[in-house]
């Protein structure tokens, strides 16, 4: 029995986590663009997305980190909106990249 854990950098080869993340984030933004569907949490999420990657020396979360660390909230948003496509995209991101 092989008890060695796979090297995540090897196991992630060939998976476009950037595109997977962008697809999920775009789907989230589509849902929360309407102020009636947003709230302070999602407004802060949008602010953190805007800050992501702006300063390479700053220790801020990138889009993948933000999406992976908020999977449960994103799942809830997609479920509330009845977004089966978004849920499938989120599962793919979670399974392959988080």
Z-matrix of the N, CA and C atoms (Angstrom, degrees):
N
C 1 1.442
C 2 1.520 1 109.66
N 3 1.337 2 116.22 1 127.46
C 4 1.459 3 121.52 2 -179.29
C 5 1.525 4 108.70 3 -86.16
N 6 1.335 5 116.44 4 114.65
C 7 1.457 6 120.90 5 -177.58
C 8 1.521 7 112.37 6 -100.16
N 9 1.309 8 118.47 7 3.74
C 10 1.453 9 120.31 8 179.88
C 11 1.527 10 109.08 9 -76.60
N 12 1.294 11 115.41 10 135.80
C 13 1.464 12 121.19 11 178.15
C 14 1.519 13 108.98 12 -78.22
N 15 1.326 14 116.93 13 143.29
C 16 1.465 15 118.47 14 178.42
C 17 1.529 16 110.79 15 -66.33
N 18 1.290 17 115.84 16 144.91
C 19 1.462 18 121.56 17 175.67
C 20 1.517 19 106.80 18 -74.03
N 21 1.327 20 117.08 19 117.18
C 22 1.457 21 119.36 20 -174.53
C 23 1.525 22 112.35 21 -62.03
N 24 1.304 23 117.94 22 -28.86
C 25 1.458 24 119.26 23 179.13
C 26 1.518 25 111.32 24 -71.54
N 27 1.300 26 117.11 25 -29.38
C 28 1.460 27 120.91 26 174.51
C 29 1.515 28 109.65 27 -79.09
N 30 1.324 29 116.53 28 -43.87
C 31 1.459 30 119.72 29 -176.61
C 32 1.525 31 112.04 30 -68.71
N 33 1.330 32 118.77 31 -20.33
C 34 1.462 33 121.32 32 178.72
C 35 1.525 34 112.21 33 -88.46
N 36 1.326 35 117.71 34 -3.58
C 37 1.458 36 119.97 35 -179.47
C 38 1.519 37 110.09 36 -59.86
N 39 1.324 38 115.72 37 136.71
C 40 1.454 39 120.98 38 177.73
C 41 1.519 40 113.53 39 83.74
N 42 1.318 41 118.84 40 -2.50
C 43 1.464 42 122.51 41 177.48
C 44 1.523 43 107.63 42 -102.21
N 45 1.310 44 116.13 43 126.08
C 46 1.465 45 120.79 44 -178.87
C 47 1.524 46 109.46 45 -89.24
N 48 1.323 47 116.01 46 78.50
C 49 1.459 48 121.02 47 -178.55
C 50 1.525 49 111.82 48 -64.19
N 51 1.315 50 117.21 49 -31.00
C 52 1.462 51 120.06 50 177.88
C 53 1.523 52 110.32 51 -63.15
N 54 1.319 53 117.28 52 -47.26
C 55 1.468 54 120.77 53 179.62
C 56 1.525 55 110.84 54 -67.96
N 57 1.327 56 117.33 55 -39.61
C 58 1.465 57 120.26 56 178.04
C 59 1.525 58 110.46 57 -61.40
N 60 1.324 59 116.38 58 -43.61
C 61 1.458 60 121.24 59 179.49
C 62 1.517 61 110.47 60 -64.29
N 63 1.322 62 117.00 61 -46.99
C 64 1.458 63 121.63 62 -178.19
C 65 1.529 64 110.76 63 -59.32
N 66 1.333 65 117.26 64 -39.62
C 67 1.463 66 121.29 65 179.98
C 68 1.531 67 110.65 66 -63.81
N 69 1.330 68 117.05 67 -44.07
C 70 1.463 69 120.62 68 179.71
C 71 1.523 70 110.34 69 -67.42
N 72 1.321 71 117.34 70 -45.76
C 73 1.463 72 121.11 71 -179.52
C 74 1.529 73 110.15 72 -61.47
N 75 1.319 74 117.61 73 -43.42
C 76 1.468 75 120.35 74 178.00
C 77 1.524 76 111.14 75 -60.05
N 78 1.326 77 116.17 76 -38.30
C 79 1.473 78 121.22 77 179.46
C 80 1.531 79 110.03 78 -66.94
N 81 1.329 80 116.98 79 -41.83
C 82 1.468 81 120.73 80 176.60
C 83 1.519 82 109.47 81 -60.56
N 84 1.330 83 116.34 82 -48.79
C 85 1.465 84 120.49 83 -177.89
C 86 1.524 85 111.65 84 -61.51
N 87 1.320 86 116.95 85 -35.35
C 88 1.460 87 120.75 86 177.10
C 89 1.529 88 110.11 87 -59.66
N 90 1.324 89 116.40 88 -42.97
C 91 1.464 90 120.25 89 -177.52
C 92 1.518 91 112.81 90 -73.06
N 93 1.308 92 117.79 91 -35.78
C 94 1.472 93 119.37 92 -174.05
C 95 1.528 94 112.47 93 -96.56
N 96 1.331 95 117.54 94 5.08
C 97 1.465 96 120.39 95 178.14
C 98 1.524 97 110.73 96 -64.00
N 99 1.313 98 116.48 97 -33.31
C 100 1.457 99 122.02 98 177.57
C 101 1.529 100 107.76 99 -77.32
N 102 1.342 101 118.19 100 118.77
C 103 1.470 102 120.06 101 -178.66
C 104 1.539 103 113.44 102 -55.65
N 105 1.310 104 117.47 103 -26.47
C 106 1.465 105 120.37 104 178.82
C 107 1.524 106 111.46 105 -68.59
N 108 1.323 107 117.71 106 -22.29
C 109 1.468 108 121.90 107 179.96
C 110 1.525 109 112.44 108 -98.60
N 111 1.316 110 117.12 109 -6.81
C 112 1.459 111 120.74 110 -177.51
C 113 1.528 112 109.33 111 -95.69
N 114 1.304 113 114.59 112 175.57
C 115 1.462 114 122.48 113 176.61
C 116 1.526 115 106.79 114 -160.27
N 117 1.321 116 118.43 115 176.49
C 118 1.476 117 119.12 116 -178.51
C 119 1.528 118 114.02 117 -56.25
N 120 1.336 119 117.35 118 -35.36
C 121 1.460 120 119.48 119 178.13
C 122 1.521 121 110.72 120 -60.21
N 123 1.334 122 116.79 121 -50.40
C 124 1.465 123 120.15 122 -177.47
C 125 1.518 124 111.73 123 -69.50
N 126 1.319 125 118.46 124 -30.38
C 127 1.467 126 120.52 125 175.42
C 128 1.526 127 110.15 126 -65.41
N 129 1.320 128 116.86 127 -40.64
C 130 1.476 129 120.93 128 176.60
C 131 1.528 130 110.17 129 -67.54
N 132 1.329 131 117.43 130 -38.42
C 133 1.459 132 121.76 131 176.52
C 134 1.528 133 109.55 132 -58.90
N 135 1.324 134 117.65 133 -45.16
C 136 1.473 135 121.24 134 178.52
C 137 1.531 136 110.81 135 -62.17
N 138 1.323 137 116.21 136 -40.49
C 139 1.468 138 120.30 137 178.44
C 140 1.522 139 110.54 138 -63.41
N 141 1.318 140 117.16 139 -43.70
C 142 1.467 141 120.76 140 179.89
C 143 1.529 142 111.03 141 -66.38
N 144 1.336 143 117.38 142 -35.46
C 145 1.466 144 120.36 143 175.20
C 146 1.524 145 110.51 144 -62.32
N 147 1.317 146 115.77 145 -42.97
C 148 1.466 147 120.26 146 -179.81
C 149 1.531 148 111.16 147 -63.22
N 150 1.321 149 116.40 148 -33.18
C 151 1.467 150 121.21 149 -179.72
C 152 1.523 151 112.64 150 -79.85
N 153 1.305 152 117.26 151 -22.67
C 154 1.471 153 122.07 152 -175.08
C 155 1.518 154 110.66 153 -61.04
N 156 1.294 155 115.02 154 124.95
C 157 1.455 156 119.84 155 174.53
C 158 1.514 157 115.97 156 80.36
N 159 1.326 158 118.84 157 -3.09
C 160 1.461 159 120.09 158 -178.67
C 161 1.519 160 112.93 159 -71.04
N 162 1.301 161 116.99 160 -30.81
C 163 1.464 162 121.54 161 -178.96
C 164 1.527 163 108.00 162 -129.73
N 165 1.326 164 116.81 163 102.10
C 166 1.468 165 118.92 164 -176.36
C 167 1.524 166 114.20 165 -62.79
N 168 1.325 167 118.76 166 -16.76
C 169 1.463 168 120.84 167 179.23
C 170 1.527 169 111.61 168 -89.44
N 171 1.328 170 117.40 169 -14.00
C 172 1.464 171 120.99 170 -179.81
C 173 1.526 172 109.98 171 -81.45
N 174 1.306 173 115.46 172 147.10
C 175 1.471 174 120.02 173 178.33
C 176 1.523 175 108.67 174 -92.69
N 177 1.327 176 114.93 175 75.87
C 178 1.458 177 120.80 176 178.91
C 179 1.517 178 108.36 177 -119.45
N 180 1.312 179 115.14 178 153.21
C 181 1.454 180 120.74 179 -179.76
C 182 1.522 181 110.30 180 -69.11
N 183 1.329 182 115.68 181 141.02
C 184 1.458 183 119.43 182 172.03
C 185 1.529 184 108.02 183 -88.52
N 186 1.333 185 116.60 184 -179.87
C 187 1.463 186 120.29 185 -176.81
C 188 1.527 187 112.17 186 -59.31
N 189 1.333 188 117.34 187 -41.90
C 190 1.462 189 120.04 188 -179.68
C 191 1.526 190 110.64 189 -62.27
N 192 1.300 191 116.90 190 -45.51
C 193 1.464 192 120.95 191 179.29
C 194 1.525 193 110.63 192 -61.73
N 195 1.325 194 117.24 193 -44.26
C 196 1.463 195 120.47 194 179.33
C 197 1.521 196 111.50 195 -62.63
N 198 1.324 197 116.01 196 -45.63
C 199 1.467 198 119.38 197 -179.20
C 200 1.525 199 110.49 198 -64.31
N 201 1.320 200 117.15 199 -45.48
C 202 1.469 201 120.42 200 -177.84
C 203 1.524 202 112.10 201 -67.33
N 204 1.311 203 116.95 202 -34.02
C 205 1.461 204 118.96 203 -178.54
C 206 1.527 205 112.59 204 -81.94
N 207 1.325 206 117.00 205 -6.57
C 208 1.466 207 120.99 206 179.23
C 209 1.527 208 112.05 207 -122.97
N 210 1.323 209 116.74 208 26.41
C 211 1.467 210 121.47 209 -177.39
C 212 1.525 211 111.53 210 -54.24
N 213 1.317 212 117.72 211 -44.79
C 214 1.468 213 120.24 212 -175.96
C 215 1.526 214 111.50 213 -65.75
N 216 1.315 215 117.76 214 -38.13
C 217 1.462 216 120.53 215 178.38
C 218 1.527 217 111.08 216 -69.93
N 219 1.317 218 115.65 217 -40.05
C 220 1.465 219 119.98 218 178.32
C 221 1.525 220 109.64 219 -65.97
N 222 1.321 221 116.57 220 -42.16
C 223 1.458 222 121.15 221 176.62
C 224 1.527 223 110.55 222 -57.10
N 225 1.316 224 116.07 223 -46.88
C 226 1.464 225 120.90 224 179.73
C 227 1.529 226 111.27 225 -61.38
N 228 1.329 227 116.70 226 -42.64
C 229 1.466 228 121.06 227 178.24
C 230 1.519 229 110.45 228 -59.98
N 231 1.324 230 116.80 229 -49.74
C 232 1.458 231 120.77 230 -179.10
C 233 1.530 232 111.19 231 -63.04
N 234 1.327 233 116.63 232 -39.81
C 235 1.466 234 119.19 233 178.04
C 236 1.524 235 110.95 234 -64.03
N 237 1.334 236 117.07 235 -44.58
C 238 1.465 237 120.77 236 178.79
C 239 1.525 238 111.93 237 -59.61
N 240 1.323 239 116.43 238 -34.13
C 241 1.458 240 121.29 239 -178.44
C 242 1.530 241 112.39 240 -88.63
N 243 1.314 242 117.04 241 -3.24
C 244 1.469 243 120.51 242 -177.86
C 245 1.518 244 112.26 243 65.03
N 246 1.323 245 115.77 244 32.81
C 247 1.469 246 122.07 245 -175.20
C 248 1.529 247 110.26 246 -92.52
N 249 1.319 248 116.12 247 87.03
C 250 1.462 249 121.36 248 179.91
C 251 1.530 250 111.55 249 -66.96
N 252 1.321 251 117.26 250 -35.15
C 253 1.472 252 121.15 251 177.99
C 254 1.528 253 109.34 252 -64.41
N 255 1.323 254 116.55 253 -46.38
C 256 1.459 255 120.90 254 178.08
C 257 1.515 256 112.20 255 -60.98
N 258 1.330 257 116.86 256 -41.38
C 259 1.469 258 120.49 257 177.70
C 260 1.522 259 111.28 258 -61.78
N 261 1.333 260 116.85 259 -41.86
C 262 1.473 261 120.27 260 178.90
C 263 1.527 262 110.38 261 -65.33
N 264 1.322 263 116.65 262 -40.84
C 265 1.463 264 120.12 263 178.35
C 266 1.526 265 111.03 264 -64.02
N 267 1.327 266 115.70 265 -40.45
C 268 1.462 267 120.60 266 179.24
C 269 1.529 268 110.88 267 -64.70
N 270 1.316 269 117.88 268 -42.85
C 271 1.475 270 121.26 269 177.96
C 272 1.520 271 110.60 270 -60.40
N 273 1.327 272 116.21 271 -42.99
C 274 1.471 273 120.75 272 178.72
C 275 1.531 274 109.87 273 -60.83
N 276 1.328 275 116.52 274 -46.99
C 277 1.464 276 120.52 275 179.27
C 278 1.520 277 110.05 276 -60.42
N 279 1.321 278 116.00 277 -47.37
C 280 1.458 279 119.67 278 -178.06
C 281 1.526 280 111.75 279 -62.62
N 282 1.321 281 117.10 280 -44.43
C 283 1.461 282 121.62 281 -178.24
C 284 1.522 283 112.80 282 -68.43
N 285 1.321 284 116.92 283 -38.68
C 286 1.456 285 120.45 284 -172.36
C 287 1.526 286 114.85 285 -95.79
N 288 1.333 287 117.35 286 -26.24
C 289 1.462 288 118.24 287 -167.99
C 290 1.532 289 115.72 288 -126.54
N 291 1.308 290 117.78 289 -23.07
C 292 1.474 291 119.37 290 -175.00
C 293 1.512 292 111.70 291 -86.91
